Amino acid sequence: MLVLLITSALAASLLVELGLSVARDLMEAHDREFEDERQMNKVFKSTSGRVW
């Protein structure tokens, strides 16, 4: 019984760590997406002033 309790606590701990890792990766990917968009906007703004 004690072994089952320890095993389930360990599994729960690993699942929490995995969930936090996935959430952190998603948040960082979301931040990078906005960074790329800002960089593209700068490029478009700098080229939009040209007269063709």
C-alpha positions in Angstrom: 0.0 0.0 0.0 2.8 2.4 0.9 4.6 1.6 -2.3 1.5 2.4 -4.3 1.2 5.7 -2.5 4.8 6.6 -3.2 4.6 5.5 -6.8 1.4 7.6 -7.4 3.0 10.7 -5.7 6.1 10.3 -7.9 4.0 10.0 -11.1 1.9 13.0 -10.1 5.1 15.0 -9.5 6.5 14.0 -12.9 3.2 14.9 -14.6 3.2 18.4 -13.0 6.8 19.0 -14.1 5.9 17.9 -17.6 2.9 20.2 -17.6 5.0 23.1 -16.4 7.6 22.5 -19.1 5.0 22.3 -21.8 3.4 25.5 -20.6 6.7 27.3 -20.5 7.6 26.2 -24.0 4.2 27.4 -25.3 4.6 30.8 -23.6 8.1 31.2 -25.1 6.8 30.2 -28.5 4.0 32.8 -28.2 6.5 35.5 -27.3 8.8 34.6 -30.2 5.8 34.8 -32.5 5.1 38.4 -31.5 8.8 39.2 -31.8 8.8 38.0 -35.4 5.7 39.9 -36.2 7.2 43.1 -34.8 10.3 42.6 -36.9 8.3 42.1 -40.0 6.3 45.2 -39.2 9.5 47.2 -39.0 10.6 45.9 -42.4 7.2 46.8 -44.0 7.2 50.2 -42.4 10.7 51.0 -43.6 10.0 49.9 -47.2 6.5 51.4 -47.4 7.9 55.0 -47.7 9.6 54.3 -51.0 8.1 55.6 -54.2 8.0 53.1 -57.0 
